Amino acid sequence: MNTLKDVKVGKTAKVLKVHGEGAVRRRIMDMGITKGVEILIRKVAPLGDPMELTVRGYELSLRKADADMIEVV
């Protein structure tokens, strides 16, 4: 299973499924990360956390722990 945290900087990934449960899953989906959306990995902080993404035309910072719950292709 490939997750969002495995995608390299400058690459685009398409969301297959958002894992997790309850409030965490709802928060990720409220940010616009839903099945079928394409996400561009813009950059990663020097220490590796967080990641900066482009989702639905806006910039978003996401922790790697949250990115690991997002299955992509």
PDB file with one MODEL, atoms N, CA, C and O in Angstrom:
MODEL        1
ATOM      1  N   MET A   1       0.847  -1.189   0.000  1.00  0.00           N
ATOM      2  CA  MET A   1       0.000   0.000   0.000  1.00  0.00           C
ATOM      3  C   MET A   1       0.890   1.249   0.000  1.00  0.00           C
ATOM      4  O   MET A   1       1.726   1.418   0.887  1.00  0.00           O
ATOM      5  N   ASN A   2       0.709   2.111  -0.986  1.00  0.00           N
ATOM      6  CA  ASN A   2       1.429   3.383  -1.025  1.00  0.00           C
ATOM      7  C   ASN A   2       0.615   4.435  -0.294  1.00  0.00           C
ATOM      8  O   ASN A   2      -0.598   4.541  -0.475  1.00  0.00           O
ATOM      9  N   THR A   3       1.302   5.211   0.535  1.00  0.00           N
ATOM     10  CA  THR A   3       0.629   6.298   1.230  1.00  0.00           C
ATOM     11  C   THR A   3       1.209   7.623   0.760  1.00  0.00           C
ATOM     12  O   THR A   3       2.233   7.657   0.077  1.00  0.00           O
ATOM     13  N   LEU A   4       0.550   8.706   1.130  1.00  0.00           N
ATOM     14  CA  LEU A   4       0.970  10.037   0.714  1.00  0.00           C
ATOM     15  C   LEU A   4       2.377  10.371   1.202  1.00  0.00           C
ATOM     16  O   LEU A   4       3.102  11.112   0.537  1.00  0.00           O
ATOM     17  N   LYS A   5       2.768   9.835   2.352  1.00  0.00           N
ATOM     18  CA  LYS A   5       4.095  10.162   2.877  1.00  0.00           C
ATOM     19  C   LYS A   5       5.217   9.533   2.049  1.00  0.00           C
ATOM     20  O   LYS A   5       6.368   9.954   2.163  1.00  0.00           O
ATOM     21  N   ASP A   6       4.905   8.528   1.213  1.00  0.00           N
ATOM     22  CA  ASP A   6       5.901   7.868   0.367  1.00  0.00           C
ATOM     23  C   ASP A   6       6.141   8.599  -0.952  1.00  0.00           C
ATOM     24  O   ASP A   6       7.109   8.294  -1.648  1.00  0.00           O
ATOM     25  N   VAL A   7       5.290   9.549  -1.311  1.00  0.00           N
ATOM     26  CA  VAL A   7       5.398  10.257  -2.589  1.00  0.00           C
ATOM     27  C   VAL A   7       6.529  11.279  -2.515  1.00  0.00           C
ATOM     28  O   VAL A   7       6.672  11.993  -1.523  1.00  0.00           O
ATOM     29  N   LYS A   8       7.329  11.338  -3.577  1.00  0.00           N
ATOM     30  CA  LYS A   8       8.487  12.236  -3.618  1.00  0.00           C
ATOM     31  C   LYS A   8       8.062  13.673  -3.935  1.00  0.00           C
ATOM     32  O   LYS A   8       7.003  13.906  -4.517  1.00  0.00           O
ATOM     33  N   VAL A   9       8.900  14.622  -3.545  1.00  0.00           N
ATOM     34  CA  VAL A   9       8.649  16.044  -3.802  1.00  0.00           C
ATOM     35  C   VAL A   9       8.567  16.283  -5.315  1.00  0.00           C
ATOM     36  O   VAL A   9       9.385  15.772  -6.081  1.00  0.00           O
ATOM     37  N   GLY A  10       7.572  17.064  -5.728  1.00  0.00           N
ATOM     38  CA  GLY A  10       7.376  17.388  -7.136  1.00  0.00           C
ATOM     39  C   GLY A  10       6.457  16.424  -7.865  1.00  0.00           C
ATOM     40  O   GLY A  10       6.104  16.665  -9.020  1.00  0.00           O
ATOM     41  N   LYS A  11       6.070  15.355  -7.224  1.00  0.00           N
ATOM     42  CA  LYS A  11       5.195  14.356  -7.852  1.00  0.00           C
ATOM     43  C   LYS A  11       3.749  14.573  -7.444  1.00  0.00           C
ATOM     44  O   LYS A  11       3.459  15.198  -6.424  1.00  0.00           O
ATOM     45  N   THR A  12       2.851  14.044  -8.260  1.00  0.00           N
ATOM     46  CA  THR A  12       1.420  14.129  -7.997  1.00  0.00           C
ATOM     47  C   THR A  12       0.894  12.734  -7.687  1.00  0.00           C
ATOM     48  O   THR A  12       1.333  11.755  -8.290  1.00  0.00           O
ATOM     49  N   ALA A  13      -0.032  12.640  -6.763  1.00  0.00           N
ATOM     50  CA  ALA A  13      -0.648  11.365  -6.403  1.00  0.00           C
ATOM     51  C   ALA A  13      -2.165  11.528  -6.363  1.00  0.00           C
ATOM     52  O   ALA A  13      -2.679  12.606  -6.068  1.00  0.00           O
ATOM     53  N   LYS A  14      -2.866  10.446  -6.663  1.00  0.00           N
ATOM     54  CA  LYS A  14      -4.329  10.442  -6.621  1.00  0.00           C
ATOM     55  C   LYS A  14      -4.783   9.628  -5.415  1.00  0.00           C
ATOM     56  O   LYS A  14      -4.313   8.511  -5.198  1.00  0.00           O
ATOM     57  N   VAL A  15      -5.696  10.192  -4.636  1.00  0.00           N
ATOM     58  CA  VAL A  15      -6.169   9.546  -3.406  1.00  0.00           C
ATOM     59  C   VAL A  15      -7.088   8.375  -3.742  1.00  0.00           C
ATOM     60  O   VAL A  15      -8.049   8.519  -4.498  1.00  0.00           O
ATOM     61  N   LEU A  16      -6.774   7.205  -3.162  1.00  0.00           N
ATOM     62  CA  LEU A  16      -7.636   6.030  -3.300  1.00  0.00           C
ATOM     63  C   LEU A  16      -8.579   5.909  -2.118  1.00  0.00           C
ATOM     64  O   LEU A  16      -9.767   5.630  -2.281  1.00  0.00           O
ATOM     65  N   LYS A  17      -8.025   6.127  -0.897  1.00  0.00           N
ATOM     66  CA  LYS A  17      -8.835   5.954   0.309  1.00  0.00           C
ATOM     67  C   LYS A  17      -8.194   6.704   1.468  1.00  0.00           C
ATOM     68  O   LYS A  17      -6.970   6.792   1.564  1.00  0.00           O
ATOM     69  N   VAL A  18      -9.034   7.241   2.345  1.00  0.00           N
ATOM     70  CA  VAL A  18      -8.558   7.866   3.577  1.00  0.00           C
ATOM     71  C   VAL A  18      -8.827   6.893   4.713  1.00  0.00           C
ATOM     72  O   VAL A  18      -9.980   6.588   5.019  1.00  0.00           O
ATOM     73  N   HIS A  19      -7.758   6.406   5.338  1.00  0.00           N
ATOM     74  CA  HIS A  19      -7.882   5.465   6.457  1.00  0.00           C
ATOM     75  C   HIS A  19      -8.048   6.260   7.752  1.00  0.00           C
ATOM     76  O   HIS A  19      -8.182   7.483   7.726  1.00  0.00           O
ATOM     77  N   GLY A  20      -8.037   5.565   8.866  1.00  0.00           N
ATOM     78  CA  GLY A  20      -8.231   6.239  10.143  1.00  0.00           C
ATOM     79  C   GLY A  20      -9.700   6.209  10.508  1.00  0.00           C
ATOM     80  O   GLY A  20     -10.529   5.658   9.783  1.00  0.00           O
ATOM     81  N   GLU A  21     -10.007   6.809  11.644  1.00  0.00           N
ATOM     82  CA  GLU A  21     -11.396   6.787  12.087  1.00  0.00           C
ATOM     83  C   GLU A  21     -11.727   8.027  12.908  1.00  0.00           C
ATOM     84  O   GLU A  21     -10.841   8.715  13.417  1.00  0.00           O
ATOM     85  N   GLY A  22     -12.992   8.286  13.020  1.00  0.00           N
ATOM     86  CA  GLY A  22     -13.480   9.363  13.874  1.00  0.00           C
ATOM     87  C   GLY A  22     -13.039  10.749  13.450  1.00  0.00           C
ATOM     88  O   GLY A  22     -13.048  11.092  12.268  1.00  0.00           O
ATOM     89  N   ALA A  23     -12.652  11.542  14.448  1.00  0.00           N
ATOM     90  CA  ALA A  23     -12.339  12.955  14.238  1.00  0.00           C
ATOM     91  C   ALA A  23     -11.131  13.170  13.327  1.00  0.00           C
ATOM     92  O   ALA A  23     -11.099  14.128  12.555  1.00  0.00           O
ATOM     93  N   VAL A  24     -10.149  12.290  13.414  1.00  0.00           N
ATOM     94  CA  VAL A  24      -8.947  12.446  12.578  1.00  0.00           C
ATOM     95  C   VAL A  24      -9.296  12.290  11.106  1.00  0.00           C
ATOM     96  O   VAL A  24      -8.884  13.103  10.279  1.00  0.00           O
ATOM     97  N   ARG A  25     -10.049  11.255  10.776  1.00  0.00           N
ATOM     98  CA  ARG A  25     -10.460  11.024   9.384  1.00  0.00           C
ATOM     99  C   ARG A  25     -11.338  12.181   8.876  1.00  0.00           C
ATOM    100  O   ARG A  25     -11.173  12.648   7.749  1.00  0.00           O
ATOM    101  N   ARG A  26     -12.251  12.624   9.707  1.00  0.00           N
ATOM    102  CA  ARG A  26     -13.149  13.732   9.345  1.00  0.00           C
ATOM    103  C   ARG A  26     -12.353  15.009   9.082  1.00  0.00           C
ATOM    104  O   ARG A  26     -12.652  15.741   8.138  1.00  0.00           O
ATOM    105  N   ARG A  27     -11.327  15.284   9.920  1.00  0.00           N
ATOM    106  CA  ARG A  27     -10.505  16.482   9.747  1.00  0.00           C
ATOM    107  C   ARG A  27      -9.753  16.443   8.413  1.00  0.00           C
ATOM    108  O   ARG A  27      -9.687  17.448   7.705  1.00  0.00           O
ATOM    109  N   ILE A  28      -9.193  15.290   8.075  1.00  0.00           N
ATOM    110  CA  ILE A  28      -8.480  15.150   6.803  1.00  0.00           C
ATOM    111  C   ILE A  28      -9.438  15.377   5.634  1.00  0.00           C
ATOM    112  O   ILE A  28      -9.095  16.074   4.678  1.00  0.00           O
ATOM    113  N   MET A  29     -10.617  14.803   5.705  1.00  0.00           N
ATOM    114  CA  MET A  29     -11.596  14.961   4.622  1.00  0.00           C
ATOM    115  C   MET A  29     -12.117  16.396   4.544  1.00  0.00           C
ATOM    116  O   MET A  29     -12.397  16.888   3.451  1.00  0.00           O
ATOM    117  N   ASP A  30     -12.253  17.071   5.683  1.00  0.00           N
ATOM    118  CA  ASP A  30     -12.688  18.472   5.696  1.00  0.00           C
ATOM    119  C   ASP A  30     -11.666  19.390   5.021  1.00  0.00           C
ATOM    120  O   ASP A  30     -12.023  20.463   4.536  1.00  0.00           O
ATOM    121  N   MET A  31     -10.404  18.975   4.988  1.00  0.00           N
ATOM    122  CA  MET A  31      -9.357  19.758   4.316  1.00  0.00           C
ATOM    123  C   MET A  31      -9.399  19.584   2.802  1.00  0.00           C
ATOM    124  O   MET A  31      -8.604  20.193   2.087  1.00  0.00           O
ATOM    125  N   GLY A  32     -10.315  18.764   2.311  1.00  0.00           N
ATOM    126  CA  GLY A  32     -10.446  18.590   0.868  1.00  0.00           C
ATOM    127  C   GLY A  32      -9.764  17.343   0.343  1.00  0.00           C
ATOM    128  O   GLY A  32      -9.740  17.117  -0.866  1.00  0.00           O
ATOM    129  N   ILE A  33      -9.211  16.531   1.228  1.00  0.00           N
ATOM    130  CA  ILE A  33      -8.536  15.307   0.803  1.00  0.00           C
ATOM    131  C   ILE A  33      -9.565  14.178   0.829  1.00  0.00           C
ATOM    132  O   ILE A  33      -9.820  13.573   1.870  1.00  0.00           O
ATOM    133  N   THR A  34     -10.151  13.908  -0.344  1.00  0.00           N
ATOM    134  CA  THR A  34     -11.172  12.876  -0.476  1.00  0.00           C
ATOM    135  C   THR A  34     -10.804  11.956  -1.638  1.00  0.00           C
ATOM    136  O   THR A  34      -9.891  12.256  -2.408  1.00  0.00           O
ATOM    137  N   LYS A  35     -11.503  10.856  -1.761  1.00  0.00           N
ATOM    138  CA  LYS A  35     -11.229   9.877  -2.818  1.00  0.00           C
ATOM    139  C   LYS A  35     -11.263  10.532  -4.195  1.00  0.00           C
ATOM    140  O   LYS A  35     -12.198  11.262  -4.522  1.00  0.00           O
ATOM    141  N   GLY A  36     -10.232  10.265  -5.000  1.00  0.00           N
ATOM    142  CA  GLY A  36     -10.182  10.753  -6.375  1.00  0.00           C
ATOM    143  C   GLY A  36      -9.466  12.076  -6.570  1.00  0.00           C
ATOM    144  O   GLY A  36      -9.145  12.422  -7.707  1.00  0.00           O
ATOM    145  N   VAL A  37      -9.200  12.836  -5.503  1.00  0.00           N
ATOM    146  CA  VAL A  37      -8.550  14.136  -5.641  1.00  0.00           C
ATOM    147  C   VAL A  37      -7.045  13.947  -5.887  1.00  0.00           C
ATOM    148  O   VAL A  37      -6.429  13.024  -5.355  1.00  0.00           O
ATOM    149  N   GLU A  38      -6.468  14.841  -6.704  1.00  0.00           N
ATOM    150  CA  GLU A  38      -5.034  14.787  -6.972  1.00  0.00           C
ATOM    151  C   GLU A  38      -4.303  15.750  -6.045  1.00  0.00           C
ATOM    152  O   GLU A  38      -4.753  16.870  -5.806  1.00  0.00           O
ATOM    153  N   ILE A  39      -3.163  15.287  -5.527  1.00  0.00           N
ATOM    154  CA  ILE A  39      -2.374  16.062  -4.578  1.00  0.00           C
ATOM    155  C   ILE A  39      -0.952  16.185  -5.098  1.00  0.00           C
ATOM    156  O   ILE A  39      -0.328  15.184  -5.452  1.00  0.00           O
ATOM    157  N   LEU A  40      -0.435  17.409  -5.145  1.00  0.00           N
ATOM    158  CA  LEU A  40       0.950  17.670  -5.537  1.00  0.00           C
ATOM    159  C   LEU A  40       1.776  17.875  -4.277  1.00  0.00           C
ATOM    160  O   LEU A  40       1.405  18.661  -3.405  1.00  0.00           O
ATOM    161  N   ILE A  41       2.899  17.165  -4.181  1.00  0.00           N
ATOM    162  CA  ILE A  41       3.812  17.338  -3.047  1.00  0.00           C
ATOM    163  C   ILE A  41       4.743  18.485  -3.409  1.00  0.00           C
ATOM    164  O   ILE A  41       5.602  18.327  -4.277  1.00  0.00           O
ATOM    165  N   ARG A  42       4.590  19.640  -2.761  1.00  0.00           N
ATOM    166  CA  ARG A  42       5.382  20.824  -3.085  1.00  0.00           C
ATOM    167  C   ARG A  42       6.753  20.796  -2.428  1.00  0.00           C
ATOM    168  O   ARG A  42       7.766  21.008  -3.094  1.00  0.00           O
ATOM    169  N   LYS A  43       6.791  20.538  -1.145  1.00  0.00           N
ATOM    170  CA  LYS A  43       8.067  20.444  -0.438  1.00  0.00           C
ATOM    171  C   LYS A  43       7.874  19.782   0.914  1.00  0.00           C
ATOM    172  O   LYS A  43       6.759  19.619   1.411  1.00  0.00           O
ATOM    173  N   VAL A  44       9.025  19.403   1.494  1.00  0.00           N
ATOM    174  CA  VAL A  44       9.020  18.773   2.820  1.00  0.00           C
ATOM    175  C   VAL A  44       9.957  19.589   3.694  1.00  0.00           C
ATOM    176  O   VAL A  44      11.028  19.996   3.243  1.00  0.00           O
ATOM    177  N   ALA A  45       9.568  19.831   4.933  1.00  0.00           N
ATOM    178  CA  ALA A  45      10.391  20.603   5.867  1.00  0.00           C
ATOM    179  C   ALA A  45      11.759  19.930   6.049  1.00  0.00           C
ATOM    180  O   ALA A  45      11.881  18.719   5.865  1.00  0.00           O
ATOM    181  N   PRO A  46      12.791  20.714   6.412  1.00  0.00           N
ATOM    182  CA  PRO A  46      14.146  20.170   6.549  1.00  0.00           C
ATOM    183  C   PRO A  46      14.254  18.938   7.452  1.00  0.00           C
ATOM    184  O   PRO A  46      15.053  18.045   7.173  1.00  0.00           O
ATOM    185  N   LEU A  47      13.480  18.877   8.506  1.00  0.00           N
ATOM    186  CA  LEU A  47      13.522  17.713   9.393  1.00  0.00           C
ATOM    187  C   LEU A  47      12.495  16.651   8.995  1.00  0.00           C
ATOM    188  O   LEU A  47      12.311  15.664   9.708  1.00  0.00           O
ATOM    189  N   GLY A  48      11.828  16.854   7.856  1.00  0.00           N
ATOM    190  CA  GLY A  48      10.904  15.852   7.333  1.00  0.00           C
ATOM    191  C   GLY A  48       9.450  16.009   7.711  1.00  0.00           C
ATOM    192  O   GLY A  48       8.597  15.293   7.188  1.00  0.00           O
ATOM    193  N   ASP A  49       9.149  16.920   8.599  1.00  0.00           N
ATOM    194  CA  ASP A  49       7.769  17.080   9.043  1.00  0.00           C
ATOM    195  C   ASP A  49       7.479  18.555   9.279  1.00  0.00           C
ATOM    196  O   ASP A  49       8.258  19.164  10.012  1.00  0.00           O
ATOM    197  N   PRO A  50       6.482  19.176   8.761  1.00  0.00           N
ATOM    198  CA  PRO A  50       5.397  18.640   7.935  1.00  0.00           C
ATOM    199  C   PRO A  50       5.730  18.674   6.438  1.00  0.00           C
ATOM    200  O   PRO A  50       6.816  19.081   6.025  1.00  0.00           O
ATOM    201  N   MET A  51       4.750  18.229   5.645  1.00  0.00           N
ATOM    202  CA  MET A  51       4.844  18.264   4.185  1.00  0.00           C
ATOM    203  C   MET A  51       3.954  19.407   3.702  1.00  0.00           C
ATOM    204  O   MET A  51       2.908  19.676   4.293  1.00  0.00           O
ATOM    205  N   GLU A  52       4.371  20.080   2.625  1.00  0.00           N
ATOM    206  CA  GLU A  52       3.522  21.110   2.027  1.00  0.00           C
ATOM    207  C   GLU A  52       2.929  20.549   0.742  1.00  0.00           C
ATOM    208  O   GLU A  52       3.654  20.088  -0.140  1.00  0.00           O
ATOM    209  N   LEU A  53       1.598  20.592   0.646  1.00  0.00           N
ATOM    210  CA  LEU A  53       0.870  20.006  -0.471  1.00  0.00           C
ATOM    211  C   LEU A  53       0.046  21.061  -1.191  1.00  0.00           C
ATOM    212  O   LEU A  53      -0.271  22.109  -0.628  1.00  0.00           O
ATOM    213  N   THR A  54      -0.298  20.775  -2.441  1.00  0.00           N
ATOM    214  CA  THR A  54      -1.299  21.568  -3.146  1.00  0.00           C
ATOM    215  C   THR A  54      -2.491  20.651  -3.384  1.00  0.00           C
ATOM    216  O   THR A  54      -2.372  19.620  -4.046  1.00  0.00           O
ATOM    217  N   VAL A  55      -3.640  21.037  -2.837  1.00  0.00           N
ATOM    218  CA  VAL A  55      -4.873  20.253  -2.928  1.00  0.00           C
ATOM    219  C   VAL A  55      -5.987  21.175  -3.386  1.00  0.00           C
ATOM    220  O   VAL A  55      -6.247  22.195  -2.747  1.00  0.00           O
ATOM    221  N   ARG A  56      -6.647  20.836  -4.478  1.00  0.00           N
ATOM    222  CA  ARG A  56      -7.789  21.616  -4.975  1.00  0.00           C
ATOM    223  C   ARG A  56      -7.468  23.106  -5.121  1.00  0.00           C
ATOM    224  O   ARG A  56      -8.323  23.959  -4.880  1.00  0.00           O
ATOM    225  N   GLY A  57      -6.219  23.414  -5.521  1.00  0.00           N
ATOM    226  CA  GLY A  57      -5.843  24.793  -5.788  1.00  0.00           C
ATOM    227  C   GLY A  57      -5.381  25.594  -4.584  1.00  0.00           C
ATOM    228  O   GLY A  57      -5.136  26.793  -4.720  1.00  0.00           O
ATOM    229  N   TYR A  58      -5.251  24.991  -3.419  1.00  0.00           N
ATOM    230  CA  TYR A  58      -4.729  25.729  -2.273  1.00  0.00           C
ATOM    231  C   TYR A  58      -3.602  24.958  -1.602  1.00  0.00           C
ATOM    232  O   TYR A  58      -3.489  23.741  -1.751  1.00  0.00           O
ATOM    233  N   GLU A  59      -2.764  25.687  -0.856  1.00  0.00           N
ATOM    234  CA  GLU A  59      -1.633  25.076  -0.162  1.00  0.00           C
ATOM    235  C   GLU A  59      -2.074  24.556   1.198  1.00  0.00           C
ATOM    236  O   GLU A  59      -2.911  25.158   1.872  1.00  0.00           O
ATOM    237  N   LEU A  60      -1.490  23.419   1.588  1.00  0.00           N
ATOM    238  CA  LEU A  60      -1.858  22.763   2.827  1.00  0.00           C
ATOM    239  C   LEU A  60      -0.620  22.135   3.434  1.00  0.00           C
ATOM    240  O   LEU A  60       0.160  21.499   2.725  1.00  0.00           O
ATOM    241  N   SER A  61      -0.426  22.299   4.727  1.00  0.00           N
ATOM    242  CA  SER A  61       0.651  21.609   5.439  1.00  0.00           C
ATOM    243  C   SER A  61       0.033  20.448   6.198  1.00  0.00           C
ATOM    244  O   SER A  61      -1.002  20.587   6.849  1.00  0.00           O
ATOM    245  N   LEU A  62       0.694  19.294   6.098  1.00  0.00           N
ATOM    246  CA  LEU A  62       0.158  18.081   6.705  1.00  0.00           C
ATOM    247  C   LEU A  62       1.284  17.315   7.387  1.00  0.00           C
ATOM    248  O   LEU A  62       2.361  17.146   6.814  1.00  0.00           O
ATOM    249  N   ARG A  63       1.037  16.851   8.609  1.00  0.00           N
ATOM    250  CA  ARG A  63       2.035  16.042   9.307  1.00  0.00           C
ATOM    251  C   ARG A  63       2.171  14.685   8.629  1.00  0.00           C
ATOM    252  O   ARG A  63       1.225  14.179   8.025  1.00  0.00           O
ATOM    253  N   LYS A  64       3.361  14.105   8.739  1.00  0.00           N
ATOM    254  CA  LYS A  64       3.599  12.801   8.124  1.00  0.00           C
ATOM    255  C   LYS A  64       2.719  11.716   8.740  1.00  0.00           C
ATOM    256  O   LYS A  64       2.328  10.776   8.047  1.00  0.00           O
ATOM    257  N   ALA A  65       2.400  11.831  10.027  1.00  0.00           N
ATOM    258  CA  ALA A  65       1.525  10.847  10.671  1.00  0.00           C
ATOM    259  C   ALA A  65       0.148  10.846  10.007  1.00  0.00           C
ATOM    260  O   ALA A  65      -0.461   9.790   9.838  1.00  0.00           O
ATOM    261  N   ASP A  66      -0.342  12.033   9.631  1.00  0.00           N
ATOM    262  CA  ASP A  66      -1.624  12.129   8.936  1.00  0.00           C
ATOM    263  C   ASP A  66      -1.486  11.666   7.488  1.00  0.00           C
ATOM    264  O   ASP A  66      -2.380  11.004   6.960  1.00  0.00           O
ATOM    265  N   ALA A  67      -0.376  12.010   6.847  1.00  0.00           N
ATOM    266  CA  ALA A  67      -0.139  11.609   5.452  1.00  0.00           C
ATOM    267  C   ALA A  67      -0.078  10.091   5.325  1.00  0.00           C
ATOM    268  O   ALA A  67      -0.412   9.542   4.275  1.00  0.00           O
ATOM    269  N   ASP A  68       0.340   9.419   6.376  1.00  0.00           N
ATOM    270  CA  ASP A  68       0.442   7.959   6.355  1.00  0.00           C
ATOM    271  C   ASP A  68      -0.923   7.289   6.336  1.00  0.00           C
ATOM    272  O   ASP A  68      -1.009   6.093   6.054  1.00  0.00           O
ATOM    273  N   MET A  69      -1.994   8.023   6.628  1.00  0.00           N
ATOM    274  CA  MET A  69      -3.352   7.469   6.618  1.00  0.00           C
ATOM    275  C   MET A  69      -4.025   7.617   5.260  1.00  0.00           C
ATOM    276  O   MET A  69      -5.150   7.154   5.071  1.00  0.00           O
ATOM    277  N   ILE A  70      -3.342   8.263   4.312  1.00  0.00           N
ATOM    278  CA  ILE A  70      -3.947   8.553   3.006  1.00  0.00           C
ATOM    279  C   ILE A  70      -3.345   7.618   1.965  1.00  0.00           C
ATOM    280  O   ILE A  70      -2.175   7.756   1.606  1.00  0.00           O
ATOM    281  N   GLU A  71      -4.134   6.672   1.481  1.00  0.00           N
ATOM    282  CA  GLU A  71      -3.679   5.709   0.477  1.00  0.00           C
ATOM    283  C   GLU A  71      -3.777   6.343  -0.905  1.00  0.00           C
ATOM    284  O   GLU A  71      -4.817   6.887  -1.278  1.00  0.00           O
ATOM    285  N   VAL A  72      -2.677   6.265  -1.666  1.00  0.00           N
ATOM    286  CA  VAL A  72      -2.627   6.914  -2.971  1.00  0.00           C
ATOM    287  C   VAL A  72      -2.117   5.952  -4.051  1.00  0.00           C
ATOM    288  O   VAL A  72      -1.588   4.878  -3.765  1.00  0.00           O
ATOM    289  N   VAL A  73      -2.299   6.383  -5.290  1.00  0.00           N
ATOM    290  CA  VAL A  73      -1.755   5.652  -6.439  1.00  0.00           C
ATOM    291  C   VAL A  73      -1.043   6.644  -7.332  1.00  0.00           C
ATOM    292  O   VAL A  73      -0.501   6.263  -8.369  1.00  0.00           O
TER     293      VAL A  73
ENDMDL
END
